[in-house]
Amino acid sequence: MSTRRILAMQDVVKRTPVELKHPGSQVSQYFGANVFGIDAMREFLSEEGFVTVKEAMEKGVTIDRKIADQVAACMKAWAQSKGVTHFTHWFQPLTGNTAEKHDGFFEPIGGGRAIERFSGSQLVQQEPDASSFPNGGVRSTFEARGYTAWDPTSPAFIWGNTLCIPTIFVSYTGEALDYKTPLLKSLSALDKAATEVCQYFDKNVTKVIGTLGWEQEYFLIDAALYNIRFDLQQTGRTLFGHAPAKGQQLEDHYWGSIPERVLAFMKDFEYESHLLGIPVRTRHNEVAPAQFECAPVFEEINIAVDHNQLLMDVMEKVAIRHNFRVLLHEKPYAGVNGSGKHNNWSLATSTGKNLLSPGKTPKTNLQFLTFFINTIKAVYEHADLLRASIASANNDHRLGANEAPPAIMSVFLGDQLNKALDEIEKSVGDKKLSPEEKTALKLSIGKIPDILLDNTDRNRTSPFAFTGNKFEFRAVGSSANCAGAMTVLNAIMAQQLQHFIKDVEGLMASKNLEREDAIFQVLKRYITESKSIRFEGNGYSDEWKDEAKKRGLSNIPTTPGALDAFVSDKTIKLFENLHILNHREQEARYEIYLETYTKKIQIESRIMADMVNNQIIPAALSYQKILVDNVSGLKTILAADEWKSASETQLMLIKEISEKVAFIKKAADDMTEERKKANNLSSAKKQANAYCDKVKKYFEDIRYNVDKLEAIVDDATWPLPKYREMLYLR
């Protein structure tokens, strides 16, 4: 074993669980203690200030300067009572990470003195450098001004000794440069359309809230091993690594006993999360060795997204305390499960009703069917856009392999719900329903709660599955910002509900139908029109690819092709009509996503060539020299016929190493040349396509031969920690 690997493994052996000392045994005693939430606001704000902020959170009411100054002063007092010294506007630029610039509360007043100050203007707005974040050409480098603006719907929180204020991030001219701005607009559009539809069934509904429950999958690796894997450090995944004899084939890790060190880490990051008001409740081993999952209870989408972004940061910081590193890449290891971030999406009303959960009466079940079928229709109409929303270089490695859903968008409902929709499709005619027909339908609809109780089958190969009272968007990648997928899902649902209202009202007017009859007939048409998106079988099979093609469903396996949906006329019209993104903002995002893809493949290619030339080939040649010396030594002490027999295996290995080294070297050099050609192309689209088709194609062949060398070269010479060392935590 190489010296660096020996030292790293010795470091691993020393690891012991961190002793935890958390105040109180019940989460309720400290949950949200570091959040400027309702209780803290009620304590620190005046009655006027509290009411104003609460209305801003719930109704979008603007907060005037006087109240902003009061909120800032009270927020500062609360934070300083907890030892906070700095504040920051915490935002989500299009890097995919969060961003923050810390400023101290103090302000010099002359004479060598200073006072603590935090004004309403500092709370409400700051001015980051917009050109230094991805902007897709919206801002020139010499036009750097951008603004962060306070989002009062998401509460401020303390992380470390810093007060973090969630904000949006926009350019000087108002274009969105972040994930939060379009998300908030999509939620507003969804609320408006869904509330109008709810009025058909319940006049008491005044607001509809999109809800999200994410499930975060991740891997852990010992920090010592991580520190000597350059590929993991810089790309998040292992570019090389021979499969271990034991991977996940025994299926013994899933929901197994959690290793002691891992459990200590989990308890610690859960504690930190609970202080921040993140309602993490579930933890367990996932399918692959060293893979785990955590999940919270459902929250309003905007807050759930903020909490997921914050949680990933918390996990990474806490992991370091425990001598781990968190791997959030969608496919850190080849041959075992990748990691997703299942987005469980639903709709809740101001009256406390889950619109994707059936009730006990025909009326409430008709409401359920309305939102249920409209969701399916929305996915059918915008399947390519939904695919684009989860596209990334990382996720391309995961989709369609080891229990990840395929790149083909489809909807899984379960056999019984499929049959229920088929019955409705057949039973509802194009005319006004007779009392007998209406009664028969009501009886059928009334069975839906019972159907759902028995609908426990799940399809892990489906990218978009109904799971009882929600839709689970399983294709979202583990490192992704949930806001991207949620913005698209909210938008397509808002538009679909607008179309539904128009169709129902039009049918009522043209055919003189009662609203209930019109709803039934519109839903029947939607069931028929969207039928091709429903699929109950194995999404991994080649048969499904053939069947999907016959149905007219797209199969777009790579990111550059998938991203085209963002700038189609259909998508641009969708977002502009809903006032979520204008065409400049949408085109800018398209450019950013293409550039991000190119840069990630570029980085992987460079590191791959670096590791080949500076680690893999030298190690292979070192071992080959040992073999050559051994063969030469045998020749000096053995007779010719004995030497030939004794050195046969070594000579074969020497030849095999030479062949593989030659192949790897040539492939790495050819890949580098293709990279240079791609860098000289004139557009982001051409570059992304070149990196996808011309550069990335070398990855698998180089890896295959390097992994074969790993199986040949002796353990003492091989420079990289192996899968058998990284996947089994000690």
C-alpha positions, 0 to 999 in steps of 0.5 A: 500500500502506498505511503499516503494510503497507509497514513490515511488508513491509520488515521481512519482507524483512530476515529471514534464517535464524537461525544454529544452533549445536547441540551435536553432530550426532547427536540421540542425544548430547543426546536427553532431556538436560532430562528427569528420566527413567530415566537421571537417576533412576538417577544421582540417586536411591537404589536404593530411591527409583529402584525405587519411582518406577519401580514407580509409573510402570509399575504405579501403586504409591503413593509414600510421603512418605519417598520423595517427599522423597528424589525431590524433593531429588534432582530439585532437585539435578538441576535446579539442576545445569542452572541451574534456579531455579524449579519449577512444576506443569505441568497441562492445564486445560479451557482447552485450553492448559497452565498453570503457576505458577512458584515459586522453590526458595529459602526465607527462614530469617531474618536476611536469609538464605535456603536452597534447598528443595524438599520432597516435599509441594511435589513431590506437591501444590499448590493452584491457584485452581480457580474461575479455570479452567473448571469448568462449575459444579463449583466456586463462585467462593467455593469456589476450592480445587483441587489439582494432584497429581504424575503420576509416569508422565510424567517431569519436564522443564526448560523455560527455567530452570524444572523442570516437573512434570506433574500432574493437576488436580482440585477440592477434592471430587475432580472432574477439572478437566483433560484428564489425569485422565480420560485416565489413568483411560481408559488403566487401563480399557483396560488391564484389559479388553484384557489380559483379552482377550489372555489368550485368546491369550497367558497371558504378557500382563500389561499392554496399553498404548495408543499414540499417534503424532500428526501436527501440521500448522501454518501459519507467517506472518511475524511482521511481517504477523501483528502487523498482522492483528488477526483472526489475533492474537485468533482464530487465523484470517483473518476476511477475505481474498480468495483469491490467484491462486495458492493450492494448485491446482498442488499444488507445495508438498506435500513440496517443498523446504523454504524456508531460513528455515522449515528453520532454524526446524524444526531449532531447534524439533526441537532443543528438542524432543529436549532435552525427550525429544519424539521428533520425527522427520518434517518436510515441507511440507504441501499449502497454501502456508506449511503444514507438518507434524511427527510423532514416533515412537509413544509411550504415550498419556499421554506422547504427549499431554504431549509434543504439548501441550509441543511446541505451546508450544515451536513458538510460542516458537521461531517468535518467535526466527525472526520467525515466528508459528505458526498452529495454528488448524484453518482460518487461511485460507479456500480452502486446506487446513485443519490437523489433528492425525491421531491414530494409535492402537494397542495394545501388549502387555507382550510387545512385540506390536502388537495391531493388527498380524497375525502369521504364524499363525492364532492370532495373526491371530485375536487381530488380528481380535479387536481389529480388529473390536472397534475397528470395533464400538466406533466404530459403537456410539459414533460420535456420541460420537467426533464430539463428541470432536473438536467445536470452533468451530475444527474446524467450519471445517475438517471436510468441506473441502479434504482434511479428513474430513467430520463423518459418522463412518465407518471406512475399511479398504481393499477387501481388508480389507473383502473379508476381513471379508465372507468371514468373515461369510459363512463362519462359521455359527451352529453349531460349526465343523467341522474343514474349516470351521476349516481353511478359515478358518485359511487365509483368516486366514493371508493377512491379513499379505499383504493388509496388505502390498498394502493401501497405498490411503488415503482422506484423506476418512475420519475413521477409517481403518485404515492397516496396523497402527493406526487413524488418527483424522484428524478431530482438529483441529490446536489440540486436546488429543489427550487429549479424543479419546484418552479417548473412544477408550480408553473405548469400546474398553474397554467394547466389549472388556468386552462381547466377553468377556461375549458369548464366555463366554455363547456358550461356556456356552449352546452348549457351544462351544470358545473359538475357535468362540465367538470366531469367531461373536461376531466374525461377529455384530459384523461384521454389526452394524457393517457400516454404519459401513464406507465406502470412497468419497469422504467429500466427496460429496453421495452419501455424505451421502444414503447415510449417512442411509440407513445411519442414520449421523449428520451433525452439522456444528456443535459445539452439536449434536455436543456433546449426545452428551456428556450422553446417558444412553448416554455418562454410563453409559459413563463412570460404569461405567468410573469415568472421569467421573461425571455431574457431571464429564461435565455440567460438561465439556458446559457448558464446551465449550458456553461455549467455543464461544460465547465463540469465536464471540462474539470473532470476531463482535466483531472482525469488527464492529470491523474492518468499522467501523474498517478496512474501511469507512474504507479503502473510503470513502477509495478511493471519495473518490479516485474521486469526486475523479477524476470531479469533476476530469474534469468540469471539463476535459472536454465533457459527452459526453466526461466521461460516457464517460471517467467510466463505469468510475469511476462504476460503481466508486463505486456498487459500493463504496457498495452493498457498504459499505451491505450490510456496515455493515447486516449488521455492525449486525444481527449485533451485535444478534443477539449482544446477544440471544444474550448475554441467553439463560438457558442455555449450550445456548441461547446456543451455539445462538443464536451458531451459528444467529443470529450466525455466519450473518452471517460468510460474507455479510460476508466475501464482500462485504469480500473483493469490496471488497479486489479493488476498492480499490487496494493503497495504501489497503487496510489488511490484509496480503493472502493473496498476501503472507501465504501465501508466505514470504520 
